[in-house]
């Protein structure tokens, strides 16, 4: 899969190296220091956010370099004749050198500092410069109170601009350390950070902007991971030759549909057709299941043990509505033993999680495997609790990929795709409207169809997850609810994904 301009992501540890190398390069050529560049970018955005309404700006400057960025913002706003109130919570004798320089420049420019928020004041814009990427534990005392004060001001109508990372948010994991700012906009510097894009990050960030400060981070240090959005669908699939037929585009088998859950298998099968598979066969566990799909009669439907010969299939998907019956276990064993690329979802993951023999069989498969767990399923596979998975979503996905020698997507806010070699991606497509029944079944069908059409597991996984989320975004936007359409259905997403993939 060609990823046009994938967005590099850096962990905090890697960013420290990037910052050091960038600062050395800037100093060596006599350029503008990074903190000054960051402050300029943030001041420009602050003025844009104020617009024509004007008014005072309340700036919170913390004790570290993030506070230094805020001090530069305050000075530059003041120089632009924007009235500023600055609450400073650092120790002037213990600041990092660049932040100390910024404080001295603020005072030289005639600025003063406050040790409390003025009572009764109203500010159309609040700048959050309390904590940056280094926060690893819950804020305490005065600094925790500052975050609560920012929340109260936001409730009263103030817009909030966070610098680099909303204070209280873990830049690596997206985990909230006790309490965190929920910004209107976040301006992050040098590179995107993983924690801004997954778990609680998107809710805390608001609209996210990047100021690279004129630094090409990947030229200094390879990225730790990458962020993907709908732009990465370009070139996903090879152009179809006119001289082709249904057998040219792969044959998908979907195994699932236990009693009461046949709909899950139907959704996966329909999605596989919509995503371009030439043929799709459903193998139902329910012996009393339907003989055909009246809404999608193109699907071939039979009992799972009557599936076509394996040499007539290109890819298998197992799990949608599989249930927990003896027949479910038998079908899963058959699928794991097959030589075909295999997409494993839902109940199949739960059966594997509790059975050491199945776990070992999966890990030893010579054919490619793709796992699509949600956080609770991932926790069962890792044998930890769901909270631990959510506390480190990237680490959990990477661990699963290594444990089972499989491509993995950990679903959720900012889905994480990971490969056995340690490569990982965060998907920026998707919205809260996808929290409805059947979405995972559709994703399984899309990924299986892309595998059947000859895509490598990496490309089928990342392309499938991206298309799935982008389809939900497109439907929501068409209904005028870009933040996520309540009542969005899996069937709508399946059909919309068809159009996106057709143009990929």
N, C-alpha and C positions, 0 to 999 in steps of 0.2 A: 504494500500500500504506500502511495506517495503522500507524505504529510507536508503540504506546502506551508513553510514557515511555522512549524510547531513551536509552541510557546514554552521556553525553558523554565523549569522550576528548580529552586535551590532550597535546601534545608538551611537552618540557622548556621550550623557548623561550616557548611560550604560557603555561605554568604560572608562569613567572617574572612575567609580567604579571598573571596572576590573583592570585598571592601579594601583589604590590605593591598592587594595587587593594583586595584584601581587608584587608590590614594597615592601609591608610589609612582604610578605612571603620571598622574596629574601633577604631583609635586615636581617630578623630574622635568616636566615641560613648562613649569610655571603657570599652569592653568588654574581655573577657579576651583577652590576646594569643593569636595562632594557635599558637605553640609550646606554650603552656600547655594549650590545648585539645587539641592532638595528644598531648601527654604524658598528659593525663587519660584520653583514649580508649584509649591503649595500656596504661596502668596497669590500667584496668578489665578489659581483655581479658586481660592477664597474670594477674590474680587469678582470672579465670574459668578460664584454662588450668591454673593450679595446682590448682584445685578443693580438695577436702578433704585432699589429700595434703600440702599445705604444702611446706616446704623452702626452701632458699636460691635466690635468683635471681642469675645472673651476667649483668651488663649490659656490653656493649661499646659505648663511645661514641667515635665518630670525630672528625675535626678540624673538621667543618663544622656546618651547621644540623641535619643528621640526627643528629649527635652531641649537639647541644643537645636534640633531642627525647628522646634516650635519657637524658640527665641529668635531665630533668623526670620521666621514668618512674621512674628510680632514687629520686628524692626522694619522689615520691608513694607508691611501694611502701614505702619506709622509714617514711613517716608512717602507713601502714596496718599497721605492725608486721610487714612481710615482710622478713626479713633479705636484704641485698643486698651483693654484691661488684661493684665497678665498676672495669673496666679502661678507662682513659682514654688515648687516643692523640692528643690535640690539643695545641696549643701555647697555653697560657693567655694569652699575650701577643698572639696573632694570630688569635683566634677572631672570627667574626662577632658583632655586638653582642648579638643575642638569645641565641646560644649562650654568650657570656661571662656574660650575666645568669643563665642557667641553671646554669652552673658555680658562680658565686658563691652562688646560692641553695642549691645542694647542700652547699657547705662551711658555710654559715650554719646549715643544718639538722643539722650534725654529721657529715656524710658525708666519707669519705676516698676517695682514688683509688689504684689499683694500676697498676703499669707492666708487669705480667705476670700470666698466669693462675696462680692458686695451684696448686701441685703436689698431685696426689692428691685434689683436691676433686671433689665430685659435686653437680650442680645439676639438679633436675627441669626447670628452664626457663632458657633462654638468650635474651637480648634482643639482637638484631643492630641496632645503630645506627651502623655504620661509615660507610657511604656512602648517599647518597640519589639524587636524580634527576640530579645533575650529573656523574656518572662517565662519562668518554668514553674512557678508556684502561685497560689492565690495572693493577690494584693491584701495588705493588712493596714489597719489604722487609718491615717489621714488619706493615703492614696486610694484605699478602698472607698472611703467617703467621697473622694473626688469623682470616682466613677459613678457612684450613686447620684451625685450632684449633676453630672452630665445627663444622666437618664431623666432626672427631674426637669432639667431645662428642655430636653427634647420633648417631654410630655407637654410642656408649656408652649411649644411651637418653634423652638430654636432648631435650625438645621445644624448637623454635626459633621465636621470634616475630621476624620482620623488620619494621622500621619503614619504611613508605612503599614501598621497593623492596628486594628481597634484595641485599645488597652484592655487587658484581661484575657485576650485570645492567644492561644498557643500558635505560633507561626508555622510550626511543623505539622501539627495534627488537626487543627481546627477545634480543639477542645477548649472550653471555657474554664479558666482557673478561678472558680468561685463566682466572680461577677465580671461582666465585660460590657464595654461600650457597644451600643447598637447605633452605628453611624448612618448618616444619610448618604455620605460618600466616603470612600477611602482612597487616598492617593498613596500607592506603594512605590518604593524606590528600587532602582537597579534591576529587579526581576520580580516576577510573581512568586509568591510563597505558597507551598502546598496547603497550609492551614487556612488560607483565604478562600479556598475553592471547595472544601469538603467539610463534612460534619456541621458544626455551628458557624463556620466561617462565612458562608454567603449571607446568613441572616444578620451577622454582626457587621459585615462590610457595607451593606447597601450597594450603591453603584460603585464599581471598582475601576480605578484608573491606574495606569502605570506611567511613571516617569523614569526612563532608563538613565537619566543624568548624563547622556552622551557616552555611556559605557556599554560596550558589547560584551556582556558577561561571558557568553560561551567562548569567546576568544581568549579569555583569561583562565577559565576552568570549565570542563565539560559539565553540562546540566545533570542534575540528579534524576530528574524525571521530566515529563512534558505534559502540558495541558492541551486537550483536544476539543475542538468545537466543530460546528457544521462545515466549516471551510475545509476540514481535513477529509471530507467525503470526495473531493475532487480527485478523479483518477482512481477511485476505489476498485472498480471492476473494468476489465478489458472490454473494448467495444465489441459487440456481438457481430459475428460475420453474417451476412445475408444468407449464405449457404449453410444454414444450421437447422436443427430440429429439436424436439423436446429432449431427446437423449443427449444433446450437446450441452445441456445446462444442468445436469446432475439430477440425481434421484434421492430424495430424503425419506427416511423412515422415522416416524414419530411413535414412540411406545409410551402409553399412559392410559388415562381414561378408565379408572376403576369405577365401581358402582357409585353413582352420585357425583362423579367428577369428570364425566366425559367431555364437558364443555372446555376443560383446560386443554385436552388433546386437540379438540377441534380448533381452538384459537391458535395453538402452535402450528398446526397443519396449514391453516389458512394463511398465517403470516409467512410460512415458508413459500407458499405459492406466490403471495404478493411480492416477496423479496426476490423472486426470479427463478426458483427451482423449477426444472422442467417437469418433474413428476413428484408427487407426494403421496405416501401411503401411511395411513394410520393403523397401528396395531393396538387395539383396545384390550384392556384387561377385563372389562365388564363383558361377560358372556351374553348378557341381554342388551348390549349396546346397539345403537342404530346400525343399519346395514349401509347407509349412505348419509351424506350431509346435504339436506335439502337446500341450504343457503350457499353451499359451495360444492356442487355435485362433481366438480373436477377432482376432488379428493377421492382416493381409493380407500375404502374402509373394510377392515377385516379384524379377526381376533389376533392377538399379538403372536400366538404360536403358528399362525398361518401367514406370517410375513413373507415377502418374496425371498428368494435365495439371496444370500449376502452379496453374491457377485452381480446382482441386479440393482443393488443400492450403492450410493456414493457416500452417504453420511447417515448416521443415526443420531436421534435425539431421544433422551429418555428422562422421564420424571414428571411432565405435566399431568397432574391428576393420577399419578401412579398408585397412590394409596399405600396401605400397609397390610397386604394380604399375602398368603403363600404364593399366589400367582405373581404378585408384584415382585417378590424376591426372586422368583424363577426368571422373570423377564429381565430383571436387572443383571443377574448373573450371565444370561445369554448376551446381553448388550456389552457388558464389560469384556467378555471373551471374544467379541467380534474383532476383526482386523480393520474396521472402519474408523474414521474420525468420529468422535462421540461427544455430543453436547449433553451435559448432565445437570439437571435442575431439580428443585423442589423436593418431592418425596424421595427421589432417588438419592439425593444428597443426605437426607436423614437416615435412610437405610444404611448407607455406607458409613456414616459417622459412628454408628453404634456397633459395627461388625468389623473386627480386626482383619478377618479374611478378605472381606470386600475392600477394605482400605488398602491392603497389600496388593490385591489384584489391580486396583486402579493405578497405584503408584508404579506398577511394573508393566503397564500396557505399552506395547511398542508403537501403537498408533496414537495420533494426537488426541488429547482430551481437553475439553473446555468446560469449566465449572462456573455456574452462575448463582452463587449463594447470596441471600440477603444476610444481614448481620447475625440473626439468630441461627441460621443454618451454618454460617461460617464459625460461630462460636462452638457449635456441636462438633464440627469437623476438627477444630483446633483443641477441643476439650478445655475451653475456658468459658467465662461468662460473656454475655453480649456486651456488657459495659466495657469490658477489657478490649473487645474488638473495636468498639466505637472510639475508645480512647486513643487508639493508634490504627487507623483504618489502612494506611499505607503498609505499615509493618505487618498487619494481619493478612492482607492480600498477598504480599510478597512471601510470607511464610507458607500460605496455602499453596502457592504456585510451586515452591520448592518441595514441599512435603509430598505432593502428588504428581510432580513432574508434569504440570498441566498449566494451560492458560486459564486465568481466573478473572472474573469480574466480581468485586464486592459491591453489590448494589446499594443505593442510598443517595443521600444528598452529596453530590460530587462523587459519582461512582468511580471506583478505582479498578483499573485493569492492570494485571501483573503477569509477567512471563517467568518461566523457570529460571532463566539466567539472571533475574533480578531487575529487569527493565520494568518500569511502571509509568502509568499515565493517569491523569485525572480528567474526567469528562465534564465539560462545562455545559453541555446540552441537557435538557430535562427540567422539569418543574414540579411543584407540589401536587398538581392535578393528576400526576401519575400514581398517586397513592390510592389505587383502586384495583379491584379484582381482575386478574388475567393479564396484567402488564408483563409479568415475568414470563408467562407462556408465550406471548408474542415475541419477546426478546429471544427466547430459545429458538423459535421458528426462524427468525431472521438470521441468527448466527449460523444455524444449521444450513440454511439455503446458501449463504455466502461460502461456507466450506464446500458444499456440494458443487458450486460453480468454480471451484479450483483455487480459492483464495487460501493463503497460508493462515494457520491458526491466529497469528498475531493480527493480521489484517482483518480476518473475519470477526474476531473478537472486538477490536477497537472500532472497526467500521460499523459493526452491528450495534454496539452500544451507542455510538455517536448518532447513527441514523434513528434509532429508537427514541432517544431523547429529543433530537431535532424535530422529529415528526410530532411529538407531543407539544413542543414549542410552537410549531407551525399551526397546529389546530387551535391552540389557545390564542395565538395572535389573530388568527382569522375570526375568532369569536370576540375579539376586542379585550381579551383578558390575558395579556402577555405574561403576567406573574404566575399563571397556572389556572386552568379552567376547572372549576368544581363540576363534577359530573362527567369529566373526560373518561371515555371508555377505551378499553384495549382494542376493540374492533376499529375505532376511528384512527388510532395510532397505527395499526397494521396497514390500513389503506393509505394513510398519508406517507408512511415510510416507503411504500411502493414508488410514489412520485419522486421522492428525494433520491432513492437509489437509482431510479431510471435516469436521473440527470447527473449521477455521480461520475 
